[in-house]
């Protein structure tokens, strides 16, 4: 079983059939095409297998925007060849003040069956690449 040593998770063993292929990489990381999806509810992580220091925090878009409307280019649709609803993730980032945002403008769309993925950059500006995540007391009362 292949293994990777990561900063976030230490040593991770994985099966080759669990690897997500990003045929075009991600914008800014075009040469990084092999990722492992690591789930640590509620968060998900896209851990790159070629550069162990490269890992993206993510959430399902529905957790950020319940009525999210996915749009993909014909090229992205052809790359994924979807036959079932995809897993759609918003990549998270933190600004200098520590506030977290989600990229809803360019979600990661995953064909779970084929283990292929793209970052589907929208042509419109319906959503932001810095959608604020809620802050404050998340306790139930």
N, C-alpha and C positions, 0 to 999 in steps of 0.2 A: 504494500500500500504506500503510495507517495505521501510525503510529509512536507510541510512548510513551517518554518519558525517565524512567527510574527511578533511585532511589538505589542499588539493589543491582546492577543490570545495565547501567546506562547506557541508550543508545538501543536500543529493540527494535522491529523491524518485525514486523507480524503480519497474517494474513489474517482478514477478518471471520468466516469460517466456522470459525476456531480459537477464537473467543470462547466461554467457558462462561457460560451464563445461570443465575443463582441467582434464580428468580422471587420469593422472599421475602427475599433477601439472606442474611446470616449473623446469628445473634443478636448484638446490639450494633452491627451494621452493616447494618441492614435496607434502607437506601437505596443500598447498594453492591451492584449486581446483576451487573456484568460483570467477569469475571476471565479472565486468561490463565494457562494452566498452563505453567510453565517448568520443564523437566526438566534437572537437573544432577546426574546419578547420584552417589550414591544418593539425594540429596535431590530434592524437588519443591517448587515455590513456586507459590502462588496470588497472582498479581500483579493488583491491582485496576486497571481501566482508567480509572476516573473520579477516583481519588485515588492518584496515582503513589507516594505515601509509604506506602500500605497494601499490605503483602505478608506472606503467612503461609508459614512453613516447614512442610513436611509430609513424611511418609513413608507408603508403603503400609502399611496396618494389619498385613498378614502379616509385614512386616519387624520389627514391634514385638511382635506376639502371633500366632505361627504358627497357632494354633487359634481365631482370632477368629471369633465368631458374630455376624453382622450382623442387626440387627432394625430395622425401619422401621415408622412409623405408616402406616395406610391412605392418609392424605393425601400423605405423602412418596412412597409407591409410585405413587399416581396422578400426581403431578407428574412423576416420572421416566419412567413407562411403559416399564419395562425389558423388553427382549426378549433381552438377553445379560447375562452377569455384569458388574456395575459395577466401576469403579475406586473403591476405598475407601481414603481417606487419613486419617491421624491428624495433626491440627495439633499442632505442637511449640511448646513455650515453655521459656524458661530462667528459673529463679528467681534470687534475688539472690546466691546462692552460686555460680551458674554451672552448676548441675546441670540437665540437660534432662529434660523430661517430655513425654509424648504424651497427647493427649485421645482416649481410647478410648470414653468415655461418649457423645461426640457427633461421630462421624466425618463427614467430607465424602464423600458418595456421588455419583459422576458417571456419567451415562449418556453414554458416549463417542460413541455414534452420533448422539444427538439434541443433544449439547452442552448438556445441562441438568444442574444439580446442586442438592443440598440438603445442609444439615448436619442429619443424622438424629439427633436427641436421643433417647436411650433412655429409656423409662419406668421401667426397673429400675436397680439399682445394681450390676449384675454387673461392670462395668468402671469404672475411675476416669477422671476428667478430668485427673488428674496421675499417670499411670502412669510410673514411673521408667524411664529409658533406661539401658542398661548403661554402665558407665564402666570405666576402667582400660585395661590393655594389650590392644589389639585385634590385635596382630601374630600371625602364624602361627609356630609353632615346632615 
